[in-house]
Amino acid sequence: MIILITQEIGIKNEMVLLQEMFREGLSRLHVRKPGMNREGLREWLQGFDAEFHTRMVIQDHFDLLEEFNLGGRHLKESMRNSDLPEVYPFEMTGGLISTAVHDPDSLEKVTTFDYAFLSPVFDSISKDKYHGRKFHLSDPPLPVFALGGITAENVGALPRMGYSGAGVLGSIWNREDPIKEFIKIREASENIF
């Protein structure tokens, strides 16, 4: 499975591009908009066809989960270590719960999550000087999605490295034609995860 992560700052025609990617087979979108307030995110979500909401995971303003029937929430490390009432208890959402780690040893600490991102696997496309560490996993305790430098050319190596899928960001958003790049990665990943 390929999970697309939104840019922090919206790009021109972002909603049009994302809805087209959903139609082209995007199964999960992680909505990362840290500078957007609750009402801004609410309006942003309203701009999408309702059929796509269940494929979206948000990392802020969790009270919108039920209103939009969203697919889940992503907890950053700071949230994992928090006692904030809007973060816990997990079972109240009915959706997926994901998180991210930066070394394989940390995976043992997040086994209560549905899945985790591990980064950076390859050299980042969206972050300068964020060098890949080519992590290989052996029998991870939960599904792990590789993040960092994922392209159509290297996505095929991920199952052999122990991953259940990939998270993509720069390889889509830093290209002239994001939809074409998404299709290329989706096709390269078909039948391997």
PyRosetta script that sets phi, psi and omega in degrees:
from pyrosetta import init, pose_from_sequence

init()
pose = pose_from_sequence("MIILITQEIGIKNEMVLLQEMFREGLSRLHVRKPGMNREGLREWLQGFDAEFHTRMVIQDHFDLLEEFNLGGRHLKESMRNSDLPEVYPFEMTGGLISTAVHDPDSLEKVTTFDYAFLSPVFDSISKDKYHGRKFHLSDPPLPVFALGGITAENVGALPRMGYSGAGVLGSIWNREDPIKEFIKIREASENIF")
pose.set_psi(1, 139.9)
pose.set_omega(1, 175.7)
pose.set_phi(2, -105.4)
pose.set_psi(2, 128.5)
pose.set_omega(2, 176.8)
pose.set_phi(3, -112.1)
pose.set_psi(3, 123.6)
pose.set_omega(3, 177.6)
pose.set_phi(4, -92.6)
pose.set_psi(4, 140.0)
pose.set_omega(4, 177.7)
pose.set_phi(5, -113.4)
pose.set_psi(5, 132.8)
pose.set_omega(5, -179.2)
pose.set_phi(6, -71.5)
pose.set_psi(6, 158.7)
pose.set_omega(6, 171.1)
pose.set_phi(7, -70.7)
pose.set_psi(7, 150.5)
pose.set_omega(7, 176.2)
pose.set_phi(8, -61.9)
pose.set_psi(8, -42.8)
pose.set_omega(8, 179.7)
pose.set_phi(9, -105.2)
pose.set_psi(9, 130.1)
pose.set_omega(9, -178.3)
pose.set_phi(10, -59.6)
pose.set_psi(10, 146.8)
pose.set_omega(10, 176.1)
pose.set_phi(11, -105.9)
pose.set_psi(11, 164.3)
pose.set_omega(11, 179.5)
pose.set_phi(12, -56.9)
pose.set_psi(12, 133.0)
pose.set_omega(12, 178.0)
pose.set_phi(13, 62.5)
pose.set_psi(13, 24.1)
pose.set_omega(13, -177.1)
pose.set_phi(14, -53.3)
pose.set_psi(14, -48.4)
pose.set_omega(14, -177.6)
pose.set_phi(15, -63.9)
pose.set_psi(15, -40.4)
pose.set_omega(15, 178.1)
pose.set_phi(16, -61.9)
pose.set_psi(16, -46.2)
pose.set_omega(16, -180.0)
pose.set_phi(17, -62.7)
pose.set_psi(17, -44.6)
pose.set_omega(17, -178.2)
pose.set_phi(18, -65.3)
pose.set_psi(18, -42.5)
pose.set_omega(18, 179.6)
pose.set_phi(19, -64.7)
pose.set_psi(19, -35.2)
pose.set_omega(19, 176.7)
pose.set_phi(20, -67.2)
pose.set_psi(20, -38.4)
pose.set_omega(20, 177.8)
pose.set_phi(21, -65.8)
pose.set_psi(21, -38.4)
pose.set_omega(21, 174.5)
pose.set_phi(22, -58.7)
pose.set_psi(22, -44.6)
pose.set_omega(22, 179.5)
pose.set_phi(23, -65.1)
pose.set_psi(23, -27.1)
pose.set_omega(23, 179.6)
pose.set_phi(24, -89.1)
pose.set_psi(24, 9.0)
pose.set_omega(24, 173.5)
pose.set_phi(25, 108.8)
pose.set_psi(25, 10.4)
pose.set_omega(25, 176.0)
pose.set_phi(26, -65.1)
pose.set_psi(26, 118.7)
pose.set_omega(26, -176.6)
pose.set_phi(27, -93.2)
pose.set_psi(27, -22.5)
pose.set_omega(27, 178.7)
pose.set_phi(28, -151.2)
pose.set_psi(28, 135.5)
pose.set_omega(28, 177.7)
pose.set_phi(29, -121.8)
pose.set_psi(29, 124.5)
pose.set_omega(29, 173.1)
pose.set_phi(30, -93.0)
pose.set_psi(30, 119.5)
pose.set_omega(30, -176.9)
pose.set_phi(31, -92.3)
pose.set_psi(31, 108.9)
pose.set_omega(31, -178.1)
pose.set_phi(32, -117.3)
pose.set_psi(32, 98.6)
pose.set_omega(32, -178.4)
pose.set_phi(33, -134.9)
pose.set_psi(33, 66.8)
pose.set_omega(33, -173.1)
pose.set_phi(34, -62.3)
pose.set_psi(34, -25.6)
pose.set_omega(34, -180.0)
pose.set_phi(35, -88.1)
pose.set_psi(35, -0.1)
pose.set_omega(35, -175.8)
pose.set_phi(36, -94.0)
pose.set_psi(36, 129.4)
pose.set_omega(36, 178.1)
pose.set_phi(37, -76.8)
pose.set_psi(37, 173.9)
pose.set_omega(37, -175.6)
pose.set_phi(38, -56.6)
pose.set_psi(38, -48.0)
pose.set_omega(38, -177.4)
pose.set_phi(39, -65.9)
pose.set_psi(39, -36.3)
pose.set_omega(39, 176.7)
pose.set_phi(40, -63.0)
pose.set_psi(40, -44.0)
pose.set_omega(40, 178.3)
pose.set_phi(41, -66.0)
pose.set_psi(41, -39.4)
pose.set_omega(41, 178.1)
pose.set_phi(42, -58.8)
pose.set_psi(42, -47.5)
pose.set_omega(42, 179.1)
pose.set_phi(43, -64.0)
pose.set_psi(43, -39.8)
pose.set_omega(43, 178.7)
pose.set_phi(44, -60.4)
pose.set_psi(44, -46.7)
pose.set_omega(44, 179.5)
pose.set_phi(45, -63.5)
pose.set_psi(45, -36.4)
pose.set_omega(45, 178.9)
pose.set_phi(46, -63.7)
pose.set_psi(46, -21.3)
pose.set_omega(46, 179.8)
pose.set_phi(47, -74.8)
pose.set_psi(47, -5.4)
pose.set_omega(47, -178.8)
pose.set_phi(48, -103.7)
pose.set_psi(48, 150.0)
pose.set_omega(48, 171.7)
pose.set_phi(49, -59.3)
pose.set_psi(49, 135.7)
pose.set_omega(49, -176.7)
pose.set_phi(50, -57.0)
pose.set_psi(50, -29.4)
pose.set_omega(50, -178.6)
pose.set_phi(51, -62.2)
pose.set_psi(51, -20.1)
pose.set_omega(51, -178.3)
pose.set_phi(52, -91.5)
pose.set_psi(52, -12.9)
pose.set_omega(52, -176.0)
pose.set_phi(53, -60.2)
pose.set_psi(53, -37.8)
pose.set_omega(53, -178.3)
pose.set_phi(54, -67.6)
pose.set_psi(54, -11.9)
pose.set_omega(54, 178.8)
pose.set_phi(55, -97.4)
pose.set_psi(55, 7.2)
pose.set_omega(55, -177.4)
pose.set_phi(56, -107.6)
pose.set_psi(56, 138.9)
pose.set_omega(56, 175.8)
pose.set_phi(57, -119.8)
pose.set_psi(57, 129.5)
pose.set_omega(57, -178.3)
pose.set_phi(58, -110.2)
pose.set_psi(58, 157.0)
pose.set_omega(58, 178.6)
pose.set_phi(59, -120.1)
pose.set_psi(59, 10.8)
pose.set_omega(59, 174.9)
pose.set_phi(60, -148.5)
pose.set_psi(60, 160.9)
pose.set_omega(60, 173.7)
pose.set_phi(61, 55.5)
pose.set_psi(61, 56.9)
pose.set_omega(61, -173.4)
pose.set_phi(62, -64.6)
pose.set_psi(62, -15.9)
pose.set_omega(62, 177.7)
pose.set_phi(63, -66.5)
pose.set_psi(63, -13.1)
pose.set_omega(63, 178.4)
pose.set_phi(64, -81.8)
pose.set_psi(64, -9.0)
pose.set_omega(64, -178.3)
pose.set_phi(65, -55.0)
pose.set_psi(65, -52.6)
pose.set_omega(65, -177.0)
pose.set_phi(66, -72.8)
pose.set_psi(66, -39.5)
pose.set_omega(66, -178.6)
pose.set_phi(67, -56.5)
pose.set_psi(67, -38.8)
pose.set_omega(67, -177.0)
pose.set_phi(68, -106.4)
pose.set_psi(68, 2.5)
pose.set_omega(68, -177.8)
pose.set_phi(69, 54.5)
pose.set_psi(69, 49.2)
pose.set_omega(69, -178.4)
pose.set_phi(70, -75.0)
pose.set_psi(70, 162.2)
pose.set_omega(70, -175.6)
pose.set_phi(71, -77.5)
pose.set_psi(71, -17.9)
pose.set_omega(71, 179.4)
pose.set_phi(72, 161.1)
pose.set_psi(72, -169.0)
pose.set_omega(72, -178.7)
pose.set_phi(73, -133.2)
pose.set_psi(73, 150.5)
pose.set_omega(73, 176.9)
pose.set_phi(74, -113.2)
pose.set_psi(74, 127.3)
pose.set_omega(74, 179.7)
pose.set_phi(75, -104.9)
pose.set_psi(75, 120.1)
pose.set_omega(75, 173.8)
pose.set_phi(76, -69.4)
pose.set_psi(76, 166.2)
pose.set_omega(76, -178.8)
pose.set_phi(77, -56.7)
pose.set_psi(77, -41.7)
pose.set_omega(77, 179.8)
pose.set_phi(78, -61.4)
pose.set_psi(78, -33.6)
pose.set_omega(78, 177.9)
pose.set_phi(79, -74.1)
pose.set_psi(79, -36.9)
pose.set_omega(79, 178.5)
pose.set_phi(80, -58.8)
pose.set_psi(80, -33.9)
pose.set_omega(80, -177.0)
pose.set_phi(81, -94.5)
pose.set_psi(81, 17.7)
pose.set_omega(81, -174.0)
pose.set_phi(82, -108.1)
pose.set_psi(82, 158.2)
pose.set_omega(82, 172.3)
pose.set_phi(83, -109.4)
pose.set_psi(83, 22.4)
pose.set_omega(83, -178.0)
pose.set_phi(84, -62.7)
pose.set_psi(84, 133.5)
pose.set_omega(84, -177.5)
pose.set_phi(85, -63.7)
pose.set_psi(85, -27.8)
pose.set_omega(85, -179.1)
pose.set_phi(86, -76.0)
pose.set_psi(86, -11.1)
pose.set_omega(86, 179.7)
pose.set_phi(87, -91.3)
pose.set_psi(87, -38.3)
pose.set_omega(87, -174.3)
pose.set_phi(88, -119.0)
pose.set_psi(88, 156.9)
pose.set_omega(88, -2.7)
pose.set_phi(89, -82.4)
pose.set_psi(89, 151.4)
pose.set_omega(89, -177.8)
pose.set_phi(90, -57.5)
pose.set_psi(90, -43.5)
pose.set_omega(90, -169.6)
pose.set_phi(91, -65.2)
pose.set_psi(91, -10.1)
pose.set_omega(91, -178.1)
pose.set_phi(92, -73.6)
pose.set_psi(92, -20.3)
pose.set_omega(92, -173.6)
pose.set_phi(93, -83.8)
pose.set_psi(93, -33.9)
pose.set_omega(93, -175.0)
pose.set_phi(94, 75.3)
pose.set_psi(94, -2.3)
pose.set_omega(94, -180.0)
pose.set_phi(95, -109.4)
pose.set_psi(95, -177.1)
pose.set_omega(95, 178.8)
pose.set_phi(96, -72.0)
pose.set_psi(96, 150.4)
pose.set_omega(96, 175.3)
pose.set_phi(97, -125.2)
pose.set_psi(97, 123.4)
pose.set_omega(97, 178.8)
pose.set_phi(98, -124.2)
pose.set_psi(98, 167.7)
pose.set_omega(98, 176.9)
pose.set_phi(99, -153.1)
pose.set_psi(99, -179.5)
pose.set_omega(99, 179.3)
pose.set_phi(100, -135.0)
pose.set_psi(100, 146.1)
pose.set_omega(100, 175.9)
pose.set_phi(101, -134.7)
pose.set_psi(101, 165.9)
pose.set_omega(101, -176.9)
pose.set_phi(102, -121.8)
pose.set_psi(102, 9.1)
pose.set_omega(102, 171.4)
pose.set_phi(103, -154.8)
pose.set_psi(103, 146.2)
pose.set_omega(103, -176.1)
pose.set_phi(104, -58.6)
pose.set_psi(104, -31.4)
pose.set_omega(104, -179.5)
pose.set_phi(105, -62.3)
pose.set_psi(105, -27.6)
pose.set_omega(105, -179.7)
pose.set_phi(106, -71.7)
pose.set_psi(106, -15.1)
pose.set_omega(106, -178.7)
pose.set_phi(107, -61.9)
pose.set_psi(107, -32.1)
pose.set_omega(107, 179.0)
pose.set_phi(108, -64.2)
pose.set_psi(108, -21.8)
pose.set_omega(108, -178.3)
pose.set_phi(109, -87.1)
pose.set_psi(109, -7.2)
pose.set_omega(109, -174.3)
pose.set_phi(110, -123.3)
pose.set_psi(110, 29.2)
pose.set_omega(110, -174.9)
pose.set_phi(111, -68.6)
pose.set_psi(111, -13.6)
pose.set_omega(111, 178.1)
pose.set_phi(112, -80.5)
pose.set_psi(112, -5.5)
pose.set_omega(112, -179.7)
pose.set_phi(113, -86.9)
pose.set_psi(113, 159.5)
pose.set_omega(113, 178.0)
pose.set_phi(114, -74.1)
pose.set_psi(114, -33.7)
pose.set_omega(114, 176.0)
pose.set_phi(115, -164.4)
pose.set_psi(115, 165.7)
pose.set_omega(115, 180.0)
pose.set_phi(116, -137.4)
pose.set_psi(116, 151.8)
pose.set_omega(116, 169.5)
pose.set_phi(117, -95.1)
pose.set_psi(117, 142.7)
pose.set_omega(117, 173.9)
pose.set_phi(118, -123.5)
pose.set_psi(118, 127.1)
pose.set_omega(118, -178.3)
pose.set_phi(119, -146.9)
pose.set_psi(119, 160.8)
pose.set_omega(119, -6.5)
pose.set_phi(120, -89.3)
pose.set_psi(120, 131.6)
pose.set_omega(120, 179.3)
pose.set_phi(121, -83.7)
pose.set_psi(121, -50.4)
pose.set_omega(121, 174.8)
pose.set_phi(122, -117.1)
pose.set_psi(122, 169.9)
pose.set_omega(122, 179.2)
pose.set_phi(123, -57.8)
pose.set_psi(123, 128.8)
pose.set_omega(123, -177.4)
pose.set_phi(124, -62.8)
pose.set_psi(124, 142.7)
pose.set_omega(124, 175.9)
pose.set_phi(125, -91.2)
pose.set_psi(125, -31.5)
pose.set_omega(125, -175.4)
pose.set_phi(126, -96.9)
pose.set_psi(126, -13.1)
pose.set_omega(126, -179.2)
pose.set_phi(127, -125.3)
pose.set_psi(127, 119.2)
pose.set_omega(127, 177.1)
pose.set_phi(128, -64.3)
pose.set_psi(128, 145.0)
pose.set_omega(128, 175.5)
pose.set_phi(129, 60.7)
pose.set_psi(129, 25.3)
pose.set_omega(129, 176.0)
pose.set_phi(130, -107.4)
pose.set_psi(130, 87.2)
pose.set_omega(130, -169.8)
pose.set_phi(131, -85.7)
pose.set_psi(131, 138.5)
pose.set_omega(131, -179.6)
pose.set_phi(132, -66.0)
pose.set_psi(132, 148.0)
pose.set_omega(132, -179.5)
pose.set_phi(133, -113.8)
pose.set_psi(133, 2.9)
pose.set_omega(133, 175.0)
pose.set_phi(134, 46.9)
pose.set_psi(134, 46.7)
pose.set_omega(134, 179.0)
pose.set_phi(135, -58.1)
pose.set_psi(135, 133.0)
pose.set_omega(135, 171.4)
pose.set_phi(136, -111.1)
pose.set_psi(136, 137.2)
pose.set_omega(136, -177.7)
pose.set_phi(137, -113.5)
pose.set_psi(137, 144.2)
pose.set_omega(137, 175.8)
pose.set_phi(138, -126.2)
pose.set_psi(138, 110.4)
pose.set_omega(138, 178.3)
pose.set_phi(139, 54.0)
pose.set_psi(139, 61.1)
pose.set_omega(139, 179.5)
pose.set_phi(140, -64.1)
pose.set_psi(140, 151.4)
pose.set_omega(140, -175.3)
pose.set_phi(141, -75.9)
pose.set_psi(141, -4.6)
pose.set_omega(141, 178.2)
pose.set_phi(142, -158.0)
pose.set_psi(142, 165.9)
pose.set_omega(142, 176.4)
pose.set_phi(143, -62.1)
pose.set_psi(143, 133.0)
pose.set_omega(143, -177.9)
pose.set_phi(144, -122.5)
pose.set_psi(144, 131.8)
pose.set_omega(144, 179.2)
pose.set_phi(145, -108.0)
pose.set_psi(145, 126.0)
pose.set_omega(145, 179.3)
pose.set_phi(146, -70.7)
pose.set_psi(146, 140.8)
pose.set_omega(146, 178.0)
pose.set_phi(147, -137.8)
pose.set_psi(147, 139.9)
pose.set_omega(147, 179.1)
pose.set_phi(148, 111.7)
pose.set_psi(148, 104.4)
pose.set_omega(148, 174.0)
pose.set_phi(149, 72.3)
pose.set_psi(149, 21.6)
pose.set_omega(149, -178.2)
pose.set_phi(150, -74.9)
pose.set_psi(150, 128.8)
pose.set_omega(150, 179.1)
pose.set_phi(151, -134.9)
pose.set_psi(151, 171.6)
pose.set_omega(151, 175.6)
pose.set_phi(152, -62.4)
pose.set_psi(152, -28.1)
pose.set_omega(152, -177.9)
pose.set_phi(153, -77.0)
pose.set_psi(153, -28.9)
pose.set_omega(153, -176.4)
pose.set_phi(154, -111.9)
pose.set_psi(154, -7.0)
pose.set_omega(154, -177.4)
pose.set_phi(155, -61.0)
pose.set_psi(155, -30.3)
pose.set_omega(155, -179.8)
pose.set_phi(156, -64.5)
pose.set_psi(156, -21.8)
pose.set_omega(156, 179.5)
pose.set_phi(157, -79.0)
pose.set_psi(157, -17.5)
pose.set_omega(157, -171.2)
pose.set_phi(158, -63.9)
pose.set_psi(158, -41.4)
pose.set_omega(158, 177.7)
pose.set_phi(159, -59.5)
pose.set_psi(159, -39.5)
pose.set_omega(159, 178.2)
pose.set_phi(160, -66.9)
pose.set_psi(160, -22.5)
pose.set_omega(160, 178.7)
pose.set_phi(161, -88.9)
pose.set_psi(161, -2.2)
pose.set_omega(161, 175.0)
pose.set_phi(162, 99.4)
pose.set_psi(162, 13.1)
pose.set_omega(162, -176.2)
pose.set_phi(163, -95.5)
pose.set_psi(163, 151.2)
pose.set_omega(163, 178.1)
pose.set_phi(164, -91.4)
pose.set_psi(164, -12.9)
pose.set_omega(164, -178.3)
pose.set_phi(165, 175.3)
pose.set_psi(165, -165.8)
pose.set_omega(165, -176.4)
pose.set_phi(166, -141.4)
pose.set_psi(166, 145.9)
pose.set_omega(166, 170.0)
pose.set_phi(167, -102.9)
pose.set_psi(167, 135.1)
pose.set_omega(167, -178.7)
pose.set_phi(168, -124.9)
pose.set_psi(168, 148.4)
pose.set_omega(168, -178.7)
pose.set_phi(169, -145.7)
pose.set_psi(169, -80.8)
pose.set_omega(169, -175.6)
pose.set_phi(170, -61.5)
pose.set_psi(170, -34.0)
pose.set_omega(170, -178.9)
pose.set_phi(171, -66.6)
pose.set_psi(171, -16.6)
pose.set_omega(171, 176.0)
pose.set_phi(172, -99.8)
pose.set_psi(172, -56.8)
pose.set_omega(172, -170.5)
pose.set_phi(173, -75.1)
pose.set_psi(173, -20.9)
pose.set_omega(173, 179.7)
pose.set_phi(174, -93.6)
pose.set_psi(174, 16.8)
pose.set_omega(174, -179.9)
pose.set_phi(175, -110.3)
pose.set_psi(175, 157.4)
pose.set_omega(175, -179.5)
pose.set_phi(176, -65.2)
pose.set_psi(176, -36.8)
pose.set_omega(176, -178.7)
pose.set_phi(177, -124.3)
pose.set_psi(177, 87.4)
pose.set_omega(177, -177.2)
pose.set_phi(178, -57.7)
pose.set_psi(178, -36.8)
pose.set_omega(178, -178.8)
pose.set_phi(179, -66.2)
pose.set_psi(179, -44.5)
pose.set_omega(179, 178.4)
pose.set_phi(180, -59.9)
pose.set_psi(180, -42.5)
pose.set_omega(180, 179.5)
pose.set_phi(181, -66.9)
pose.set_psi(181, -39.4)
pose.set_omega(181, 177.7)
pose.set_phi(182, -60.7)
pose.set_psi(182, -47.4)
pose.set_omega(182, -179.6)
pose.set_phi(183, -60.3)
pose.set_psi(183, -41.3)
pose.set_omega(183, 179.4)
pose.set_phi(184, -60.2)
pose.set_psi(184, -46.2)
pose.set_omega(184, 179.2)
pose.set_phi(185, -68.6)
pose.set_psi(185, -43.4)
pose.set_omega(185, 178.5)
pose.set_phi(186, -58.8)
pose.set_psi(186, -46.0)
pose.set_omega(186, 179.6)
pose.set_phi(187, -65.4)
pose.set_psi(187, -38.0)
pose.set_omega(187, 179.0)
pose.set_phi(188, -67.5)
pose.set_psi(188, -24.3)
pose.set_omega(188, -177.6)
pose.set_phi(189, -96.2)
pose.set_psi(189, -8.5)
pose.set_omega(189, -179.1)
pose.set_phi(190, -60.4)
pose.set_psi(190, 138.6)
pose.set_omega(190, 176.5)
pose.set_phi(191, 66.2)
pose.set_psi(191, 14.2)
pose.set_omega(191, 176.9)
pose.set_phi(192, -112.2)
pose.set_psi(192, -19.0)
pose.set_omega(192, 178.6)
pose.set_phi(193, -108.5)
pose.dump_pdb("model.pdb")
